[in-house]
Amino acid sequence: MRIQAPPAGHRAAEIFVDVASQELSLVFAGGEQLRYPVSTASKGTGCVEGSFCTPTGEHRVRLKIGEGCPLGAVFRRRRPTGEVFTPALAAGFPGRDWILSRILWLDGLQQGVNRGGRLDTLRRFIYIHGTADEHLVGQAASHGCIRMRNADIVDLFDRVPPGAAVHIR
């Protein structure tokens, strides 16, 4: 659900991810905000490597990946493959956790919570990204990342700068 949408390129104040409601809010300095449905981890929240949980706490957008790529662009290891997602492509790779359209790579800011050792969000490769499972957005169904509908991640990507604050609760 989008409300009071500032123009694309407007500098975001903060991103809030509410795991309980499966919603991401982008809050701008003037109080305007956008809301998007998301899909966090099916295994709940947690910061430990290998847990397949969505990490909580204070983060920032470390890197933005995929600018200029087409909607549905396929990424492997944070690089576009040159493919665009189709059902036929999915049939060739059953069970793949598709990372599509854009990536906002998150970096934990709290030492011993989501930064350092086995608790490091960046080293766990936790992203906000587009998904092939758009029908599951709004439900906890990911492997740890925060999944969004492809049009929504492109919209969010265009509105946030690198370094934007991300709070996951």
C-alpha positions as CSV (number, residue, x, y, z in Angstrom):
1,M,0.0,0.0,0.0
2,R,1.5,3.3,-1.1
3,I,0.7,6.6,0.6
4,Q,2.0,10.2,0.1
5,A,4.6,9.1,-2.4
6,P,7.5,11.7,-2.7
7,P,9.2,11.8,-6.1
8,A,11.7,9.2,-7.0
9,G,15.2,10.3,-6.0
10,H,13.9,12.0,-2.8
11,R,16.4,11.2,-0.1
12,A,15.0,8.6,2.3
13,A,15.3,9.1,6.0
14,E,14.9,5.4,7.1
15,I,13.6,2.0,6.2
16,F,11.6,0.0,8.8
17,V,10.9,-3.7,8.3
18,D,8.1,-5.0,10.6
19,V,8.4,-8.8,10.6
20,A,5.1,-9.3,12.4
21,S,3.1,-7.5,9.8
22,Q,5.4,-8.4,6.9
23,E,5.6,-4.8,5.8
24,L,8.4,-2.4,4.9
25,S,8.0,1.3,5.5
26,L,10.2,3.9,3.8
27,V,9.9,7.1,5.9
28,F,11.1,10.4,4.5
29,A,12.5,13.4,6.5
30,G,9.2,15.3,6.2
31,G,7.2,12.4,7.6
32,E,5.8,11.1,4.3
33,Q,6.0,7.4,3.8
34,L,5.6,4.5,1.4
35,R,4.6,1.0,2.5
36,Y,5.3,-2.2,0.8
37,P,4.5,-5.8,1.6
38,V,7.5,-8.1,2.1
39,S,8.4,-11.7,2.8
40,T,10.9,-12.3,5.6
41,A,12.3,-15.7,6.7
42,S,10.0,-18.7,7.2
43,K,12.2,-19.7,10.1
44,G,11.6,-16.4,11.9
45,T,14.2,-13.9,13.1
46,G,17.8,-14.5,14.2
47,C,21.3,-13.3,13.4
48,V,23.3,-16.5,13.5
49,E,25.0,-17.7,10.3
50,G,23.3,-20.7,8.8
51,S,20.0,-20.1,10.7
52,F,18.1,-19.1,7.6
53,C,16.5,-16.4,9.8
54,T,16.0,-12.7,9.0
55,P,18.4,-10.7,11.2
56,T,17.0,-8.0,13.5
57,G,18.3,-4.7,14.7
58,E,20.0,-1.7,13.1
59,H,21.4,-2.0,9.6
60,R,22.3,0.1,6.6
61,V,22.2,-0.3,2.9
62,R,25.8,-1.2,2.1
63,L,25.5,-1.6,-1.6
64,K,22.8,-1.1,-4.3
65,I,23.1,-3.6,-7.1
66,G,21.2,-3.8,-10.4
67,E,20.7,-0.2,-11.5
68,G,19.5,-0.2,-15.1
69,C,18.7,-3.9,-15.2
70,P,15.3,-5.0,-16.6
71,L,12.5,-5.9,-14.3
72,G,12.9,-9.6,-13.5
73,A,16.7,-9.6,-14.2
74,V,18.3,-12.7,-12.6
75,F,21.2,-12.3,-10.2
76,R,23.7,-15.0,-9.1
77,R,26.3,-14.1,-6.6
78,R,25.2,-10.4,-6.8
79,R,25.9,-10.3,-10.6
80,P,23.3,-10.1,-13.3
81,T,23.3,-13.2,-15.4
82,G,21.9,-11.5,-18.5
83,E,18.7,-13.6,-18.1
84,V,15.2,-12.3,-17.3
85,F,13.1,-14.6,-15.2
86,T,10.4,-16.7,-16.9
87,P,8.4,-19.7,-15.9
88,A,10.4,-21.7,-18.4
89,L,13.7,-20.6,-16.8
90,A,12.3,-21.6,-13.4
91,A,11.4,-25.0,-14.7
92,G,15.0,-25.6,-15.6
93,F,16.2,-24.8,-12.1
94,P,13.6,-26.1,-9.6
95,G,14.1,-25.1,-6.0
96,R,16.3,-22.1,-6.7
97,D,15.9,-19.1,-4.5
98,W,15.6,-16.5,-7.2
99,I,17.1,-13.1,-6.6
100,L,15.6,-10.8,-9.2
101,S,15.4,-7.1,-10.4
102,R,17.5,-5.3,-7.7
103,I,19.5,-6.0,-4.6
104,L,19.9,-3.8,-1.5
105,W,22.8,-5.5,0.4
106,L,22.5,-5.0,4.1
107,D,25.3,-4.4,6.7
108,G,24.6,-4.9,10.4
109,L,25.7,-2.0,12.7
110,Q,25.5,-3.7,16.1
111,Q,28.7,-5.5,17.1
112,G,27.8,-8.8,18.7
113,V,24.2,-8.6,17.5
114,N,24.3,-8.4,13.7
115,R,27.9,-7.5,13.0
116,G,31.0,-9.6,13.5
117,G,31.8,-13.4,13.7
118,R,28.9,-15.7,13.1
119,L,26.3,-12.9,13.5
120,D,27.4,-10.7,10.5
121,T,24.5,-9.6,8.3
122,L,26.9,-8.6,5.5
123,R,28.8,-11.9,5.5
124,R,25.5,-13.8,5.6
125,F,24.6,-12.0,2.3
126,I,21.3,-10.7,3.6
127,Y,19.5,-8.6,1.0
128,I,16.3,-6.8,0.2
129,H,15.6,-8.1,-3.3
130,G,12.9,-9.0,-5.9
131,T,11.5,-12.6,-6.0
132,A,9.9,-15.1,-8.3
133,D,7.6,-16.0,-5.5
134,E,5.5,-12.8,-5.6
135,H,2.5,-14.8,-4.5
136,L,4.2,-15.4,-1.2
137,V,4.9,-11.7,-0.5
138,G,3.1,-10.8,2.7
139,Q,4.0,-14.1,4.3
140,A,7.1,-15.3,6.0
141,A,8.6,-17.5,3.3
142,S,12.2,-16.5,2.5
143,H,15.5,-18.1,3.4
144,G,16.6,-15.1,5.5
145,C,16.5,-12.2,3.1
146,I,13.7,-9.7,2.7
147,R,11.8,-10.4,-0.5
148,M,9.7,-7.9,-2.4
149,R,7.6,-7.8,-5.5
150,N,9.8,-6.9,-8.4
151,A,8.1,-3.6,-9.2
152,D,8.3,-2.6,-5.5
153,I,12.0,-3.4,-5.2
154,V,12.7,-1.3,-8.3
155,D,10.7,1.6,-6.8
156,L,12.4,1.3,-3.4
157,F,15.8,1.0,-5.0
158,D,15.3,4.2,-6.9
159,R,14.3,6.1,-3.7
160,V,17.1,5.1,-1.3
161,P,20.7,6.1,-1.2
162,P,23.6,3.8,-0.2
163,G,24.0,4.1,3.5
164,A,20.2,4.5,4.2
165,A,19.3,3.3,7.7
166,V,17.4,0.0,7.9
167,H,15.7,-1.1,11.1
168,I,14.4,-4.7,11.3
169,R,12.0,-5.5,14.1
